[in-house]
Amino acid sequence: MRRTVSLDRDWIFQKESRVTLPHCVAKLSWQNWNPADWEQVWTYERRFDLPHEFQGSRIFLHFDEAMVTAAPVINGHALPSHAGGFLPFEYEITDWVKPQENVLTVAVDSRWQSVPPEGSPKGPASIDYLLPGGMTGSMSLRAVPRICIRDVFAKPVDVLDSSKRRVEVLCTIDGGQAAMQPVHVTAQLVDGARVVAESSKEATTEQVALTLGDLSNVNLWDVERPHLYQVAVSLSSGDEVRTRIGFREARFDVDGFFLNGKRFKLFGLNRHELYPYVGRAMPRRVLRKDAEILRREFNCNMVRCSHYPQSEAFLDACDELGLMVWEETPGWQYLGDEQWKDLVVRDVEQMVRRDRNHSSIIIWGVRVNESHNDPALYTRTKQAAKALDDSRPTSGSMVYYSTKDWLQDVFAFDDYHATPDGNVALRPPLAGVPFFFSEAVGQFNYPARHGFDVKYRRAGELEVQERQALFHAQVHEKSAANERYAGVTAWCAFDYGSVINAYAGVKSPGVADVFRIPKLGAGIYRSQVDPRVRAVIEPNFYWDFGPRSPTGPGPEVTIFSNCERLEWSINGQTRATVYPDRFGFPHLKYPPFFVNVRLQGEQAPELRIDGYVGTERVISRSFSADPHSDRLLVEADDPELMADGSDATRVVFRAVDKFGAARPFVDGAVDLKIEGPGTIVGDNPFELADAGGVGAVWVKANAGGAGKIQVTASHAKLGQGAVTISLVSAASKG
């Protein structure tokens, strides 16, 4: 029987402090990251006894990831080092593990080195994202029978033909150092408690193929109904592996993208898996939250994992939520020597092998992001992906608008050019190839001056913030207007740590900030949802009459909404009835509204916007110009955490008016107090000025039993707010 125990707790870091994985080696703020803080070799040590039930089994150490190179030693025996910080690796330690008092040490080399995406002689300034070091993923001890399953690929085939629909299961069997013995292999397709199909055979080789057929009544996976099945593969030796799949056909064609045979426009954002305070070292709950934000709040149907493979927790959530995924190999423009390129090919192989059962993944990015053409390398990476998974196309983001020396299946272009008047422009699709925009909007329109206000920062220049949302609306309008475009993943979802074109070490092209708190730029995404699901009114302005905007938002403003009409009232008096701009945005399902209303000398006016579908008022939002009733709003993402020492949730605090609307230009410190078995991960106190009146920390549960955590946030002018989070023991959650 296969068994797994976590080794995340009780690590001794640098021989002096006790830490829990995932772990970042440097103590970081949310801005001003300095690579020198993590660029050295770090040591971790863990002692453990072998569980009694593990004895007599083969024993493996499994690492989710470590940034950048890990060199483990078990009981004095050095294991091969692993270079690369994004994908899992493991070792069999059966011959070196003891029943009691095992000593595992791991040296993590987080220095700049010749490992993708690193390697450029220019150092960290050559990559547009920073990667703080450490054991940034979880770690486990695994026990398996002598003859075990090493890998399962369950590939749905002929999905749209109910008479031919099947799952082709390829199972890799590992017999260890002994000669391979015959073993009985069984594969089942399972839906809840129901076995849908089954196949079995005797196997005498490492690779065994089985087919699960007669699947005429399965449910398809799509973005609205992402139905998932389990494939369970078991051996007569006692081993079993389960993986999840979905039945769907995702096809890129010269005429666009088709999901399950129907034309479908891809509407999405790029995502960096980087967080304030800890870099990549976040637990599963927090990683999954990004997928929920993208799918449920920003209404994206696709995400590009830029520019490296991202966590299995995130991909699991994408499978469950119906969020399609572009996943790509680590890199950013630079190509190194032949040894470096060998690692690129290896990364493609490991990425595809790990993630090919995820129904959400519809395309493999097998080129280093925005790199020059290298036919020899990209022939190898395409072949590596196809050899492991021939069911998905390959691509890679291009900055060259030409198919010369281009080798992949889908031409994906990063388009940052503008029209002469400064609006978004998209190049026409190239002839004869499927065509997709892997990036757009971004920073092409940053003003050509330097200083405080030139980025899409909430605390920056208002006009720049307002234009960001309109640029995103324009790019998706232009994408929708041309059927040959498969769609766009715009740049980008969340701000992130970088030293390129950044403010205080934060690159800020995101429609949400590093804390995942939406900016004005998110308005167009938040409005693209059926009002029967969620009615939305998102002004592309702040109703603020303070020193930074003494005259308010001005006479001409934009509102993003999915309503059929809006009524705009000042101090209770209706001033305008407006309708969506279907002339300027004829292809967006829910176009923006443009309002031209001049104030008539009102002091501290109160704004109300009512949204209607037909004759029914489905939403109403109010906004106060009077700062005297402003308050501090405090919210937690989750009411409950597991007391495992790693689980965490975000706690957001923001300055709002009396109706809960954002008040962006607020300074001063928020002081945080925590009571109960938890720890604050973040700045305390937190200065609001640079973050635009908002901020967040994460609260991590201590290891132990049940209890409650209370976090209280206080501000000298805004007062205080508090949240309570319940803890349940990890054992009670299974």
C-alpha positions in Angstrom: 0.0 0.0 0.0 1.2 3.5 -0.9 1.6 5.9 2.1 2.7 9.5 2.4 3.6 11.6 5.4 4.5 15.3 5.3 7.9 16.5 6.3 7.0 20.2 6.2 7.4 20.8 10.0 10.3 21.0 12.3 13.1 22.0 10.0 16.2 23.7 11.6 17.2 26.5 9.3 20.8 27.7 9.4 21.3 25.6 12.5 19.5 28.2 14.6 15.8 28.6 13.9 12.8 26.2 13.5 10.8 26.7 10.3 7.9 25.1 8.4 7.8 24.6 4.7 7.2 26.2 2.3 9.9 28.6 3.4 11.6 31.7 2.0 15.2 32.3 3.3 14.9 36.1 3.4 12.7 38.3 5.5 10.9 40.4 2.9 8.6 43.4 2.8 6.1 43.8 -0.1 8.5 46.1 -2.0 12.2 46.9 -2.3 13.3 43.3 -2.6 17.1 43.0 -2.7 18.5 39.8 -4.4 21.6 40.0 -2.2 19.3 39.1 0.7 18.9 35.5 -0.6 21.9 34.9 -2.8 23.9 32.5 -0.8 23.9 28.8 0.2 21.4 28.0 3.0 21.2 24.9 5.2 18.1 23.0 6.4 18.1 20.0 8.7 15.3 17.6 9.6 15.3 14.6 11.9 12.7 11.9 11.6 11.8 8.4 12.5 10.5 6.0 9.9 6.9 5.3 10.6 6.4 1.7 11.6 4.0 1.0 8.7 6.7 2.2 6.3 9.1 -0.5 7.2 9.6 -3.2 4.5 8.6 -0.7 1.8 10.6 1.3 -0.7 11.1 4.8 0.6 11.3 8.0 -1.4 11.9 11.6 -0.5 9.7 14.0 -2.6 10.4 17.7 -3.0 7.8 19.9 -4.6 10.4 22.6 -5.4 13.5 24.3 -4.1 14.9 27.6 -5.4 17.5 27.2 -7.1 19.7 24.2 -6.5 19.2 21.6 -3.8 21.8 19.1 -2.5 20.3 16.7 0.0 22.2 14.4 2.3 20.5 11.5 4.1 22.3 9.9 7.1 25.6 11.1 5.6 24.9 9.8 2.1 25.0 12.6 -0.5 22.2 12.5 -3.0 22.6 14.0 -6.5 21.9 17.7 -6.5 18.9 19.1 -8.4 19.1 22.3 -10.4 15.9 24.2 -11.1 13.4 25.9 -8.8 9.9 25.2 -10.2 9.3 21.4 -10.6 9.3 18.4 -8.3 12.2 16.0 -7.8 12.6 12.9 -5.7 15.1 10.3 -4.5 14.8 6.7 -3.4 16.5 6.4 0.0 15.5 2.8 0.8 19.1 1.7 1.3 20.0 4.6 3.6 17.0 5.2 5.8 16.9 3.7 9.3 13.9 2.9 11.6 14.9 5.7 14.0 16.8 9.0 14.1 17.3 9.7 10.4 19.1 13.0 9.7 18.3 14.8 6.5 20.1 17.9 5.5 19.5 20.0 2.4 21.9 22.7 1.1 19.9 25.2 -1.0 22.0 27.3 -3.3 20.0 30.4 -4.0 22.9 32.3 -5.8 22.6 33.4 -9.4 23.6 30.5 -11.5 23.4 29.0 -15.0 20.0 27.4 -14.5 16.9 28.6 -16.4 15.6 31.2 -16.1 18.9 32.5 -14.7 22.3 32.5 -16.2 22.7 35.9 -17.9 25.9 37.7 -17.0 23.8 40.7 -16.2 22.4 39.0 -13.1 18.9 39.5 -11.6 18.5 42.7 -13.5 18.2 40.6 -16.7 14.9 38.9 -15.7 11.6 40.8 -15.3 10.8 38.9 -12.1 12.6 38.2 -8.8 12.9 34.7 -7.3 13.7 34.7 -3.6 15.4 31.5 -2.6 14.6 28.7 -0.2 12.7 25.4 0.1 9.7 27.1 -1.5 7.5 24.0 -1.8 6.3 21.2 0.5 8.2 18.0 1.1 7.1 14.4 1.9 8.2 10.9 2.7 6.6 8.3 0.6 6.5 4.5 1.0 5.5 2.2 -1.9 5.6 -1.5 -2.6 8.6 -3.0 -4.2 6.8 -3.0 -7.5 5.2 0.4 -7.8 3.7 2.8 -10.2 6.0 5.6 -11.3 3.8 7.5 -13.6 0.3 7.5 -15.1 -0.9 9.4 -18.2 -4.6 9.1 -18.8 -5.4 10.7 -22.2 -9.0 11.2 -23.4 -9.3 10.4 -27.1 -12.1 11.2 -29.7 -13.9 13.2 -27.0 -16.6 14.5 -29.3 -17.5 11.1 -30.8 -19.6 9.2 -28.3 -19.1 5.9 -30.2 -15.3 6.2 -30.2 -14.7 8.2 -27.0 -12.1 6.5 -24.7 -9.3 7.0 -22.3 -5.9 5.7 -23.2 -4.0 4.9 -20.0 -0.2 4.6 -20.1 1.3 3.3 -16.9 5.0 3.2 -16.0 5.9 0.4 -13.6 9.0 0.5 -11.4 10.3 -2.8 -10.1 13.4 -1.3 -8.5 16.8 -3.0 -9.1 15.4 -6.5 -9.3 14.3 -8.0 -12.6 10.7 -7.0 -13.6 8.2 -9.6 -12.4 4.7 -10.1 -13.9 2.1 -7.9 -12.2 -1.6 -7.5 -12.8 -2.6 -3.9 -13.7 -6.1 -2.5 -13.4 -7.4 0.9 -14.5 -10.8 2.3 -13.6 -12.6 5.5 -14.6 -14.4 6.7 -11.5 -17.1 9.3 -11.1 -17.7 9.8 -7.4 -18.5 6.3 -6.0 -19.4 5.0 -9.5 -17.0 2.9 -11.6 -17.7 4.1 -15.2 -15.3 1.8 -17.0 -12.6 -0.7 -16.2 -9.7 -2.5 -18.0 -6.9 -4.8 -16.8 -4.1 -6.9 -18.0 -0.9 -8.7 -17.0 2.2 -6.7 -17.5 5.8 -7.9 -17.8 7.4 -4.7 -19.1 7.8 -1.2 -17.5 5.3 0.4 -19.9 1.7 -0.9 -20.0 -1.1 0.5 -22.0 -4.8 0.0 -21.2 -7.9 1.4 -22.8 -11.1 2.5 -21.0 -13.9 2.5 -23.5 -17.7 2.5 -23.8 -17.9 6.1 -22.6 -20.9 7.3 -24.4 -22.6 9.0 -21.4 -19.7 10.9 -19.8 -20.0 14.6 -19.1 -17.7 17.0 -20.9 -15.4 19.4 -19.1 -15.9 23.1 -20.1 -15.5 26.5 -18.4 -19.0 26.6 -17.0 -19.3 22.9 -16.1 -15.8 21.6 -15.4 -16.7 18.0 -14.7 -13.8 15.9 -13.5 -13.3 12.1 -13.3 -10.7 10.0 -11.5 -8.6 7.4 -13.1 -7.4 4.9 -10.6 -4.6 2.6 -11.6 -3.7 -0.3 -9.2 -1.2 -3.2 -9.2 -1.5 -6.6 -7.7 1.5 -5.7 -5.7 -0.7 -3.4 -3.6 0.1 0.0 -5.1 -2.5 2.4 -6.4 -2.3 5.9 -8.0 -5.2 8.2 -8.7 -5.3 11.1 -11.1 -8.0 13.4 -12.3 -9.0 14.1 -15.9 -11.7 15.9 -17.9 -13.2 15.1 -21.2 -12.7 18.1 -23.5 -11.4 19.0 -27.0 -9.4 22.2 -27.0 -8.4 23.0 -30.6 -6.5 26.0 -32.0 -7.2 26.5 -35.7 -6.4 29.1 -38.3 -10.0 30.2 -37.8 -9.7 30.7 -34.0 -10.0 28.6 -30.9 -12.7 25.9 -30.5 -13.7 24.3 -27.2 -15.7 21.1 -27.6 -16.3 21.9 -31.2 -17.6 25.4 -30.7 -15.8 28.6 -31.4 -14.7 30.2 -28.2 -12.8 33.4 -27.5 -10.0 33.2 -24.9 -10.2 36.0 -22.4 -7.5 36.1 -19.8 -4.5 37.4 -18.0 -0.9 36.4 -17.3 -0.1 35.4 -13.8 3.2 35.5 -11.8 3.3 33.1 -8.8 5.0 35.7 -6.6 3.7 37.0 -3.3 4.6 39.8 -0.9 6.9 38.8 2.1 7.6 35.2 0.9 8.2 35.1 -2.8 6.9 31.8 -4.0 6.7 30.1 -0.6 2.9 30.0 0.0 0.7 27.1 1.1 -1.9 25.4 -1.1 -4.9 27.5 0.1 -3.2 30.7 -0.9 -2.0 29.4 -4.3 -5.5 28.2 -5.1 -7.0 31.6 -4.2 -5.3 33.1 -7.3 -7.3 30.8 -9.5 -10.5 31.7 -7.7 -9.8 35.4 -8.2 -9.0 35.0 -11.9 -12.1 32.8 -12.6 -14.7 34.0 -10.2 -13.8 37.7 -9.7 -12.1 38.6 -12.9 -14.2 36.3 -15.0 -11.2 35.0 -17.0 -11.5 31.8 -18.9 -7.8 31.5 -19.4 -4.5 32.2 -17.6 -1.0 32.1 -18.9 1.5 30.8 -16.3 4.2 33.4 -16.9 7.1 32.5 -17.2 7.6 29.1 -15.5 5.6 26.1 -14.5 3.4 27.0 -11.5 2.2 25.0 -8.5 0.1 21.9 -8.7 -2.3 23.5 -6.1 -3.0 26.3 -8.6 -3.5 23.9 -11.5 -5.8 21.7 -9.4 -7.9 24.8 -8.7 -7.9 25.6 -12.5 -9.2 22.1 -13.2 -12.0 22.5 -10.7 -13.0 26.1 -11.7 -12.9 25.7 -15.5 -10.0 28.1 -16.0 -8.0 27.1 -19.0 -4.2 27.3 -18.8 -1.1 28.0 -20.9 1.9 26.5 -19.1 5.4 27.2 -20.1 9.0 26.3 -19.4 11.1 28.6 -17.2 12.9 31.5 -18.9 12.9 35.2 -19.9 14.6 36.2 -23.2 18.0 34.9 -22.4 19.4 31.7 -23.9 22.5 30.2 -22.4 25.1 27.6 -23.5 24.4 24.0 -24.6 24.3 22.7 -21.0 21.8 25.5 -20.2 19.7 24.5 -23.2 19.8 20.9 -22.1 18.1 22.0 -18.9 15.4 23.8 -20.9 14.6 20.5 -22.6 14.6 18.7 -19.3 12.3 21.3 -17.8 9.9 20.8 -20.7 9.9 17.1 -20.2 9.4 17.4 -16.4 6.6 20.0 -16.9 4.7 17.9 -19.4 5.1 14.7 -17.4 3.9 16.3 -14.1 0.9 18.2 -15.6 -0.4 16.3 -18.6 -3.4 14.9 -16.8 -4.7 18.4 -16.0 -7.8 19.1 -18.1 -7.3 22.8 -17.7 -4.0 22.9 -19.6 -4.7 23.5 -23.3 -1.3 24.4 -24.6 2.4 23.9 -23.8 4.8 26.8 -24.0 8.0 25.2 -25.1 9.9 28.3 -26.0 11.7 30.5 -23.5 9.6 33.6 -23.2 10.4 36.3 -25.8 13.7 34.6 -26.8 15.3 34.7 -30.2 14.7 31.9 -32.6 16.8 28.8 -32.0 15.6 26.1 -34.4 17.8 23.4 -33.0 16.7 24.0 -29.4 13.0 24.5 -30.2 12.9 21.4 -32.4 14.1 19.5 -29.4 11.6 21.1 -27.0 8.6 20.5 -29.3 9.7 16.9 -29.8 10.1 16.4 -26.1 6.5 17.7 -25.4 5.0 15.7 -28.2 6.7 12.5 -27.2 5.1 12.7 -23.8 1.7 14.3 -24.8 0.6 14.4 -28.4 -2.9 15.7 -27.4 -1.9 19.4 -27.0 -0.4 22.0 -29.3 2.9 23.8 -28.5 3.7 27.5 -28.6 5.9 30.2 -27.1 5.6 33.9 -26.9 7.1 35.7 -29.9 8.3 39.3 -30.3 9.2 38.7 -33.9 6.1 39.1 -36.2 7.2 36.4 -38.6 7.0 32.6 -39.0 10.6 32.4 -40.3 12.4 29.7 -38.2 9.2 29.4 -36.2 8.5 25.7 -35.3 5.5 25.5 -33.0 1.8 24.8 -33.6 0.2 28.1 -32.4 1.8 31.5 -33.2 1.6 33.5 -30.0 2.6 37.2 -30.2 3.4 39.7 -27.5 1.8 42.9 -28.9 2.6 46.1 -27.2 2.3 48.6 -30.0 -0.2 51.5 -30.0 -2.1 53.6 -32.5 -0.9 57.2 -33.1 -3.4 58.5 -30.6 -2.0 56.2 -27.9 -4.8 53.6 -27.9 -4.3 49.8 -28.1 -3.5 48.3 -31.5 -3.3 44.6 -32.4 -1.4 43.3 -35.4 -3.5 41.3 -37.9 -3.1 37.5 -37.7 -0.4 35.9 -39.8 -1.7 33.8 -42.7 -2.1 30.1 -42.4 -1.4 29.6 -38.7 -3.4 29.7 -35.5 -2.9 33.1 -33.9 -3.0 34.1 -30.3 -1.9 37.1 -28.2 0.2 35.9 -25.3 0.6 39.4 -24.0 -0.9 42.9 -24.6 -1.4 46.2 -22.9 1.3 45.9 -20.2 3.5 49.0 -20.1 3.6 50.3 -23.7 1.6 53.3 -22.7 3.6 54.4 -19.6 4.2 58.1 -19.9 7.7 59.0 -21.2 8.9 60.5 -18.0 10.4 59.2 -14.8 9.2 59.5 -11.3 6.5 58.8 -8.8 3.5 58.6 -11.1 4.4 56.8 -14.2 3.2 53.3 -13.4 -0.2 51.7 -13.0 0.0 52.2 -9.2 -3.1 52.7 -7.0 -1.1 55.5 -5.3 0.0 57.0 -8.6 -1.4 59.3 -11.2 -5.2 59.0 -11.5 -5.3 59.5 -15.3 -2.8 56.6 -15.8 -4.9 54.3 -13.6 -8.1 55.2 -15.4 -6.5 54.6 -18.8 -5.3 51.1 -17.8 -8.8 49.8 -17.6 -9.8 51.3 -20.9 -6.7 49.8 -22.6 -7.8 46.4 -21.3 -11.3 46.9 -22.6 -9.9 48.0 -26.0 -7.6 44.9 -26.4 -10.4 42.5 -25.6 -12.8 44.4 -27.9 -10.3 44.1 -30.8 -9.7 40.5 -30.0 -13.4 39.7 -30.1 -13.8 41.5 -33.4 -11.6 39.2 -35.4 -12.6 35.5 -35.5 -9.1 34.5 -36.5 -7.7 35.6 -33.2 -7.9 32.8 -30.7 -7.9 35.4 -27.9 -5.7 37.4 -25.5 -4.0 36.9 -22.2 -3.4 40.5 -21.3 -0.5 41.7 -19.2 -1.2 41.0 -16.3 -3.2 39.9 -13.3 -1.0 40.8 -10.3 1.9 43.2 -9.7 5.2 41.4 -8.8 8.7 41.9 -7.6 11.1 43.1 -10.3 14.0 45.5 -10.9 12.9 46.3 -14.5 10.7 49.4 -15.0 9.6 49.1 -11.4 8.7 51.5 -8.6 10.3 50.6 -5.3 11.1 47.2 -6.6 7.5 46.4 -7.7 6.5 46.1 -11.3 3.0 47.4 -11.5 1.2 46.5 -14.7 -1.3 44.3 -12.9 -5.0 44.9 -12.8 -4.6 44.0 -9.1 -1.7 44.8 -6.8 0.8 42.4 -5.2 -1.8 41.7 -2.5 -4.3 40.6 -5.1 -6.5 43.7 -4.3 -8.2 44.9 -7.5 -7.2 48.3 -9.0 -9.3 50.4 -11.3 -7.8 48.3 -14.1 -9.8 45.3 -13.0 -13.1 46.9 -13.7 -13.5 45.6 -17.2 -12.8 42.0 -16.1 -15.1 42.2 -13.1 -18.0 43.4 -15.3 -17.8 40.5 -17.8 -20.3 38.2 -16.1 -24.0 37.5 -16.6 -25.9 39.9 -14.3 -28.1 36.9 -13.2 -25.0 35.5 -11.7 -23.6 38.7 -10.2 -24.7 42.3 -11.0 -21.7 44.6 -11.2 -21.1 48.3 -11.1 -17.3 49.2 -11.1 -16.6 53.0 -11.5 -13.3 53.7 -13.3 -12.7 56.5 -10.9 -12.5 57.3 -7.2 -15.2 59.5 -5.8 -12.6 61.4 -3.9 -12.3 65.2 -3.4 -9.1 65.3 -1.4 -5.8 67.0 -2.1 -4.9 64.6 -4.9 -8.2 65.1 -6.7 -9.9 68.3 -5.3 -12.4 68.6 -8.1 -13.4 64.9 -8.0 -13.2 62.6 -11.0 -14.0 65.2 -13.6 -17.0 65.6 -16.0 -16.4 62.6 -18.2 -16.0 59.3 -16.5 -16.2 55.5 -17.3 -18.2 52.9 -15.5 -17.9 49.2 -16.1 -21.1 47.3 -15.6 -23.1 44.4 -16.9 -26.4 46.2 -16.5 -28.6 47.3 -19.4 -28.8 50.9 -18.1 -27.5 53.0 -15.2 -29.0 55.9 -13.4 -26.6 58.4 -11.9 -27.8 60.5 -9.0 -26.1 63.3 -7.0 -27.4 64.0 -3.5 -30.5 62.0 -4.3 -31.3 63.8 -7.6 -31.1 61.9 -10.9 -28.7 63.6 -13.2 -28.3 61.0 -16.0 -29.5 57.8 -17.5 -26.8 56.1 -19.5 -26.5 53.0 -21.7 -23.5 50.8 -22.6 -21.3 52.0 -25.4 -22.2 49.3 -28.0 -21.0 51.6 -30.8 -17.5 51.9 -29.5 -17.3 48.3 -28.1 -19.7 46.3 -30.3 -18.0 42.9 -29.6 -17.7 43.1 -25.8 -20.5 41.2 -24.2 -20.8 44.0 -21.5 -19.4 47.3 -22.9 -18.4 50.1 -20.6 -20.6 53.1 -19.9 -19.5 56.7 -20.4 -21.0 59.4 -18.3 -20.8 63.2 -18.8 -22.1 64.9 -15.7 -20.9 68.2 -14.3 -21.2 69.0 -10.6 -23.2 72.1 -9.8 -21.3 73.4 -6.8 -22.3 70.7 -4.4 -20.2 70.4 -1.3 -19.0 66.8 -0.4 -21.6 65.4 -2.8 -23.0 61.9 -2.4 -23.1 59.7 -5.6 -25.5 56.8 -6.2 -25.5 54.6 -9.3 -28.4 52.2 -9.8 -28.2 49.4 -12.3 -31.1 48.0 -14.2 -31.8 44.8 -16.2 -35.1 45.4 -17.9 -37.3 47.2 -15.5 -35.7 45.6 -12.4 -33.1 47.4 -10.3 -30.5 44.7 -9.7 -27.8 46.6 -8.0 -27.2 50.0 -6.3 -23.9 51.5 -5.2 -23.3 54.7 -3.2 -20.2 56.8 -2.8 -19.4 59.5 -0.3 -17.2 62.5 -0.8 -17.2 63.4 2.9 -14.1 61.9 4.6 -15.3 62.4 8.1 -17.1 59.0 8.1 -14.2 57.1 6.5 -13.3 53.9 8.3 -10.9 50.9 8.2 -12.4 47.8 6.6 -10.8 44.5 7.6 -11.6 41.2 5.9 -10.2 37.7 5.8 -10.4 35.4 2.8 -11.2 32.3 4.9 -13.1 31.8 8.2 -11.2 28.6 9.0 -7.6 27.3 8.8 -6.0 23.9 9.4 -3.6 24.0 12.4 -0.8 22.3 10.5 1.8 25.1 10.9 1.6 26.0 7.2 -2.0 26.9 6.3 -2.6 30.6 5.8 -5.1 33.1 4.7 -5.0 36.7 3.5 -6.3 39.5 5.7 -7.0 42.7 3.8 -7.4 46.2 5.3 -8.4 49.3 3.4 -9.5 52.8 3.8 -13.2 53.2 2.7 -15.9 55.7 2.8 -19.1 55.1 4.9 -20.5 52.9 2.0 -17.4 50.8 1.7 -16.0 52.4 -1.4 -12.3 52.8 -1.8 -10.5 55.9 -0.5 -7.1 55.6 -2.3 -5.0 58.5 -1.1 -4.7 57.7 2.6 -1.5 57.6 4.5 -0.5 56.6 8.0 0.2 53.3 9.5 -2.0 50.3 10.2 -1.0 48.5 13.4 -1.8 44.9 13.7 -2.4 42.8 16.7 -2.9 39.0 16.7 -4.3 36.9 19.5 -4.5 33.1 19.5 -2.4 30.4 17.8 -1.3 32.2 14.7 1.4 34.3 13.2 1.3 37.4 11.0 3.3 37.2 7.8 3.8 40.7 6.6 4.7 44.3 7.6 3.5 45.4 11.0 2.9 48.3 11.2 1.9 48.7 7.6 2.3 52.1 5.9 -0.7 52.8 3.6 0.7 55.7 1.5 2.7 53.7 -1.1 0.0 51.0 -1.4 -2.8 53.5 -2.2 -4.9 53.2 1.0 -4.9 49.4 1.1 -2.7 46.6 2.3 -2.7 43.0 3.4 -0.8 40.4 5.4 -1.2 36.7 5.6 -2.1 34.9 8.8 -0.4 31.5 9.3 -1.9 29.0 11.7 0.4 27.5 14.3 0.7 23.7 14.5 -1.6 22.2 17.1 -5.2 21.7 18.0 -8.4 23.7 17.5 -8.7 27.3 18.6 -9.4 30.8 17.3 -7.2 33.6 16.0 -8.3 37.2 16.2 -6.5 39.9 14.1 -7.2 43.5 15.0 -6.1 46.3 12.7 -5.9 49.9 14.0 -5.3 53.3 12.3 -5.1 56.7 14.0 -7.8 58.3 11.9 -9.8 55.4 10.5 -10.3 53.5 13.7 -10.1 49.7 13.9 -11.5 46.5 12.6 -11.1 42.9 13.5 -11.5 39.4 12.0 -11.8 36.1 13.7 -10.4 32.9 12.1 -11.2 29.4 13.5 -8.6 26.7 13.6 -9.3 23.0 13.2 -6.7 20.3 13.8 -5.1 18.9 10.7 -5.9 15.4 11.9 -9.7 16.2 12.0 -9.4 17.2 8.3 -7.8 13.9 7.4 
